[in-house]
Amino acid sequence: MIGRVGEDPSGARYLGRLEAFGIDATGIRRDPDTVTGHAAIAVAADGENTIIVSPGANGRVAVDDLGDLAGIGPGDVLLAQLELDLGVVAEAVRRASAAGARVVLNAAPYADLPAEVLALADPVVVNEHEAEQLAAAGLTAPSLLVTRGGEGAEWGDIRVPADKVERVVDTTGAGDAFCGALAAALADGADREAALKAAATAGAEAVAWPGAQPA
């Protein structure tokens, strides 16, 4: 995992949490000049959310932080999203693709990226609103995966229904869970349909607890 946290107690606690989950956090830098990023999340009665992000140290991730991509290659998957500097994201996608790795690009929160960068991803993952923004910008992605909440998801001509959820507690992090499970399944050799089903299941499970992560 590549990113930055601050030299503050929050950063230290979060690195410890990642490592406790078995995540390799050696690519996460401690930035002494700012604080760890935070998000303020409001959740409605139906589980839908509004999020205000203060990126803090993570907003300072730079091309120099991409050194850990030097070892990436065929069989590996790079999962990227757009909460970082877009130039850094684009460079990460180019490096991973050039090395033969697969790129899963979650275009969220939506921002315009060069068409050649979108073309390197397999797939570009967007929700319905982001898909509309992509089209309005006159951009296309040769491999586009669209999530539709309770209506399921589609990747090209492959469509899977959403898993039934008895009670939606909080949708925060559901898209991240979807993308993480998708990338993991693809890295494990799953085909598109199997990876899409695994992702849909993970996204559905994620709405059953409050917050972006399980306890």
Phi and psi in degrees as a GROMACS rama.xvg file:
@    title "Ramachandran Plot"
@    xaxis  label "Phi"
@    yaxis  label "Psi"
@TYPE xy
-116.476  133.965  ILE-2
175.137  -165.325  GLY-3
-142.526  145.564  ARG-4
-126.558  167.809  VAL-5
-85.2407  171.089  GLY-6
-86.9874  54.2793  GLU-7
-127.368  168.255  ASP-8
-57.058  -35.7104  PRO-9
-62.1257  -42.0205  SER-10
-63.8509  -43.5075  GLY-11
-63.7999  -42.8028  ALA-12
-63.4291  -40.1999  ARG-13
-72.1091  -36.796  TYR-14
-60.9915  -41.9503  LEU-15
-61.869  -38.5914  GLY-16
-65.1369  -45.2892  ARG-17
-59.7812  -45.5609  LEU-18
-65.4049  -33.5083  GLU-19
-65.532  -28.1724  ALA-20
-82.2341  -1.4233  PHE-21
86.4952  15.7417  GLY-22
-87.2315  133.91  ILE-23
-75.881  106.358  ASP-24
-102.449  16.0292  ALA-25
-67.0696  -18.8576  THR-26
-88.67  5.35382  GLY-27
-99.5875  118.371  ILE-28
-87.3527  149.618  ARG-29
-94.1989  117.298  ARG-30
-97.4632  113.761  ASP-31
-75.1139  -9.63538  PRO-32
-99.9623  1.36012  ASP-33
-153.783  178.725  THR-34
-101.46  165.761  VAL-35
-67.1541  140.213  THR-36
-64.5394  153.8  GLY-37
-139.551  160.045  HIS-38
-131.786  134.813  ALA-39
-101.412  122.313  ALA-40
-121.823  127.15  ILE-41
-108.552  128.26  ALA-42
-114.915  126.528  VAL-43
-80.1332  171.854  ALA-44
-61.2034  -28.7354  ALA-45
-88.599  6.57308  ASP-46
92.0127  -10.7769  GLY-47
-71.8384  154.441  GLU-48
-133.287  161.177  ASN-49
-126.703  131.311  THR-50
-124.541  130.938  ILE-51
-113.343  121.502  ILE-52
-107.706  131.301  VAL-53
-109.961  100.034  SER-54
-65.2372  -26.7263  PRO-55
54.092  -133.181  GLY-56
-60.159  -33.8544  ALA-57
-66.0428  -22.4998  ASN-58
-73.3738  -6.39176  GLY-59
-105.616  8.60643  ARG-60
-59.5118  131.325  VAL-61
-125.783  171.494  ALA-62
-56.5033  -33.0684  VAL-63
-61.8915  -20.0977  ASP-64
-78.877  -6.34052  ASP-65
-88.1391  12.4845  LEU-66
-57.0387  -33.3579  GLY-67
-66.8328  -12.9176  ASP-68
-76.6756  -5.95023  LEU-69
-60.4618  -29.0413  ALA-70
-93.6492  5.0292  GLY-71
-79.0085  150.474  ILE-72
-167.767  -166.726  GLY-73
-54.3852  137.667  PRO-74
93.1922  -16.3315  GLY-75
-92.4118  159.215  ASP-76
-128.054  128.472  VAL-77
-98.8768  123.331  LEU-78
-106.975  122.845  LEU-79
-132.231  153.034  ALA-80
-136.987  -179.222  GLN-81
-108.639  27.2679  LEU-82
-86.9947  1.67955  GLU-83
-104.877  174.551  LEU-84
-55.5636  129.013  ASP-85
-64.0515  -31.6868  LEU-86
-64.5904  -35.541  GLY-87
-69.2932  -42.9821  VAL-88
-60.2229  -46.9038  VAL-89
-60.5209  -41.6602  ALA-90
-66.9311  -37.8483  GLU-91
-63.1759  -42.8893  ALA-92
-62.5887  -45.0601  VAL-93
-62.4008  -44.2899  ARG-94
-64.645  -45.6068  ARG-95
-63.8411  -44.5856  ALA-96
-64.2027  -42.2292  SER-97
-62.3295  -29.0532  ALA-98
-85.0238  -1.92336  ALA-99
93.6689  5.54437  GLY-100
-82.7589  160.412  ALA-101
-89.2425  142.579  ARG-102
-113.524  126.028  VAL-103
-109.198  114.092  VAL-104
-112.743  111.448  LEU-105
-89.875  106.447  ASN-106
-81.1164  63.9902  ALA-107
-143.714  139.054  ALA-108
-62.9447  147.887  PRO-109
-60.6578  138.248  TYR-110
-155.293  150.855  ALA-111
-71.0388  131.579  ASP-112
-120.212  155.414  LEU-113
-56.3843  142.813  PRO-114
-57.5189  -35.6093  ALA-115
-69.0564  -26.7188  GLU-116
-74.0101  -43.9151  VAL-117
-60.0423  -34.9482  LEU-118
-69.7097  -19.3434  ALA-119
-83.6996  -14.1828  LEU-120
-89.6228  142.519  ALA-121
-143.594  81.5598  ASP-122
-111.16  175.11  PRO-123
-91.0044  124.513  VAL-124
-103.756  127.058  VAL-125
-139.971  155.823  VAL-126
-89.3168  -177.986  ASN-127
-59.4277  -42.5469  GLU-128
-67.1448  -41.6063  HIS-129
-67.2156  -33.102  GLU-130
-63.3418  -39.6966  ALA-131
-65.5302  -40.0094  GLU-132
-66.3936  -38.6101  GLN-133
-61.3992  -45.691  LEU-134
-66.7243  -39.5733  ALA-135
-64.1426  -28.5619  ALA-136
-81.1335  -2.42787  ALA-137
74.934  21.6201  GLY-138
-106.415  150.807  LEU-139
-134.223  158.677  THR-140
-127.105  122.941  ALA-141
-56.7725  -32.8693  PRO-142
-120.249  101.053  SER-143
-118.956  127.781  LEU-144
-114.886  122.268  LEU-145
-113.061  124.348  VAL-146
-94.5047  141.65  THR-147
-128.91  36.093  ARG-148
56.4809  -126.38  GLY-149
-67.4794  -9.2962  GLY-150
-91.3772  0.515519  GLU-151
96.0298  -152.401  GLY-152
-149.603  157.429  ALA-153
-138.124  141.433  GLU-154
-133.271  100.445  TRP-155
63.6815  -124.817  GLY-156
-93.726  8.64244  ASP-157
-99.037  127.531  ILE-158
-128.932  136.604  ARG-159
-127.945  142.834  VAL-160
-76.6382  160.629  PRO-161
-76.8377  143.78  ALA-162
-64.5007  145.177  ASP-163
-69.5868  131.779  LYS-164
-118.747  122.88  VAL-165
-66.6206  -40.9511  GLU-166
-148.143  122.516  ARG-167
-83.8077  117.089  VAL-168
-92.3356  -47.0268  VAL-169
-163.12  121.843  ASP-170
-82.944  -3.36209  THR-171
-57.9646  126.847  THR-172
85.2578  -3.05358  GLY-173
-64.616  -40.9444  ALA-174
-65.5496  -36.2347  GLY-175
-67.46  -40.8864  ASP-176
-62.5718  -41.5275  ALA-177
-57.5227  -51.0952  PHE-178
-66.7368  -39.2876  CYS-179
-63.2928  -44.8545  GLY-180
-66.7024  -36.9634  ALA-181
-61.29  -49.5745  LEU-182
-62.2775  -41.2663  ALA-183
-63.9083  -42.4588  ALA-184
-65.0711  -42.5697  ALA-185
-64.2496  -39.6779  LEU-186
-64.9178  -26.9503  ALA-187
-86.2556  0.787024  ASP-188
97.9062  7.24493  GLY-189
-67.9141  150.124  ALA-190
-80.3759  178.708  ASP-191
-58.9486  -46.8969  ARG-192
-65.0942  -45.3355  GLU-193
-64.7872  -39.8109  ALA-194
-66.4481  -38.685  ALA-195
-66.3462  -39.4823  LEU-196
-65.3517  -42.4195  LYS-197
-62.5835  -39.7238  ALA-198
-66.5266  -42.9664  ALA-199
-62.414  -39.4188  ALA-200
-64.7032  -43.4506  THR-201
-64.2805  -41.7327  ALA-202
-62.6339  -39.642  GLY-203
-67.7618  -41.1136  ALA-204
-64.2395  -33.0978  GLU-205
-68.7593  -21.0503  ALA-206
-84.3752  -0.94052  VAL-207
-87.2465  -7.91441  ALA-208
-130.24  155.601  TRP-209
-75.1361  144.011  PRO-210
89.4367  175.739  GLY-211
-83.3008  -14.2144  ALA-212
-137.425  152.328  GLN-213
-68.4661  162.155  PRO-214
